[in-house]
Amino acid sequence: MFAIHEESGFIGDGQLLRQVNMHAIVTQRGNAVRQRLRNFARRSPLSAFWGCVAALILVIAVAAPVIAPYEPLKSDFRHMTKPPAAPHYFGTDQIGRDTLSRVIYGSRASLAVAIGAVLFGTTLGSLWGLASGYFGGRFDIVSQRIIEFLQSFPDLILAMAIAMALGAGFGTVIVAIAITRIPFGGRVIRAVVLSLKEMSYVEAARGLGASHLRMMARHILPQCVAPYLILATTHLGVAIIIEASLGFLGVGIPPPTPTWGNMLADSLNAGLVPPWWLVLFPGCAITVTVLAFSLLGDGIRDLVDPRLRGAVSVRGGKAAL
């Protein structure tokens, strides 16, 4: 009986020790993340500010049902085409829908399409560039000709052609925009892989008999994370502009789903000269969101690019002097 209690005491002490170690690891990682964020804010305060703006926009999009004062599709026929005033602080459209609520809900659709398209297109392009740069040869030549063919079309024209061919819809817009992002991810990651596969540690892994899949997954792919993050953040702004353009041209997400592009297109139905609030507020939402993600991507690029890291520190030192 004493042995049983002694053994259970050892087991309890072991579990407690594992919990303490896990708590220490989590705390250490949290401190490291906070330190990196502080370093990022100190080195690039402008990008940090716009990163906070981008985070705020994401929070608004997620919490739209809680934040929006009205339903985006609910009409108030007593307040049709009214300028900004209480209780409709962004005004109403031609059928009495609250513009503020539609801008807030429009962020959900616009950001969902942009994030989905960038993740899908950039990830597919990056994997394609990884394989193309690693294997080289005929596969690389054929891949580059396909990428050049895709890049020969303007992004908006290519996305509009694909959306018109597949039909309007949420998934169609994501696929159409994602295809325009594939060539950029493929080109950038291929250039990174071409320089990495000649490194000594990759040659050593090849000499030890590592398989192609292991070398790509363990030794080359982790070094491509930084350029992938830069591509993803900078391309979010482009994807938002393309989505808004498709919605404005009538080949994006079909009405009555509120998106910023659809709101700009609906403003034309109010008359030859649309009311200013129906154009200003969706346009400002697009502008601020694109600017936030673009400048955040520039800051991440300056932080992770070794060639720019010293320049950032030198500029910061000169500013302090």
VENPEVEN-V761600 format. One record per backbone hydrogen bond with DSSP energy under -0.5 kcal/mol. CO is the residue of the C=O (numbers start at 0). NH is the residue of the N-H. Records with the same first field share a line. If there is no record, write none. Layout:
# VENPEVEN-V761600
CO: NH / NH
This chain:
# VENPEVEN-V761600
0: 4
1: 5
2: 6
3: 7
4: 8
5: 9
6: 10
7: 11
8: 12
9: 13
10: 14
11: 15
12: 16
13: 17
14: 18
15: 19
16: 20
17: 21
18: 22
19: 23
20: 24
21: 25
22: 26
23: 27
24: 28
25: 29
26: 30
27: 31
28: 32
29: 33
30: 34
31: 35
32: 36
33: 37
34: 38
35: 39
36: 40
37: 41
38: 42
39: 43
43: 47
44: 48
45: 49
46: 50
47: 51
48: 52
49: 53
50: 54
51: 55
52: 56
53: 57
54: 58
55: 59
56: 60
57: 61
58: 62
60: 63
62: 65 / 66
63: 67
70: 73
74: 76
75: 78
81: 91
84: 87
86: 88
87: 84 / 90
90: 98
92: 80 / 95
95: 75
96: 92
97: 101
98: 102
99: 103
100: 104
101: 105
102: 106
103: 107
104: 107 / 108
105: 109
106: 110
107: 111
108: 112
109: 113
110: 114
111: 115
112: 116
113: 117
114: 118
115: 119
116: 120
117: 121
118: 122
119: 123
120: 124
121: 125
122: 126
123: 127
124: 128
125: 129
126: 130
127: 131
128: 132
129: 133
130: 134
131: 135
135: 138 / 139
136: 140
137: 141
138: 142
139: 143
140: 144
141: 145
142: 146
143: 147
144: 148
145: 149
146: 150
147: 151
149: 152
153: 157
154: 158
155: 159
156: 160
157: 161
158: 162
159: 163
160: 164
161: 165
162: 166
168: 172
169: 173
170: 174
171: 175
172: 176
173: 177
174: 178
175: 179
176: 180
177: 180 / 181
178: 182
180: 184
181: 185
182: 186
183: 187
184: 188
185: 189
186: 190
187: 191
188: 192
189: 193
190: 194
191: 195
192: 196
195: 198
198: 202
199: 203
200: 204
201: 205
202: 206
203: 207
204: 209
205: 208
210: 214
211: 215
212: 216
213: 217 / 218
214: 218 / 219
215: 220
219: 222
220: 223
221: 224
223: 227
224: 228
225: 229
226: 230
227: 231
228: 232
229: 233
230: 234
231: 235
232: 236
233: 237
234: 238
235: 239
236: 240
237: 241
238: 242
239: 243
240: 244
241: 245
242: 246
243: 247
244: 248
245: 249 / 250 / 251
246: 249
253: 256
256: 258
258: 262
259: 263
260: 264
261: 265
262: 266
263: 267
264: 267
265: 268
266: 269
267: 270
271: 273
274: 277 / 278
275: 278 / 279
276: 280
278: 282
279: 283
280: 284
281: 285
282: 286
283: 287
284: 288
285: 289
286: 290
287: 291
288: 292
289: 293
290: 294
291: 295
292: 296
293: 297
294: 298
295: 299
296: 300
297: 301
298: 302
299: 303
300: 304
303: 305
304: 307 / 308
305: 309
307: 311
308: 312
309: 313
310: 314
311: 315
312: 316
313: 317
314: 318
315: 319
316: 320
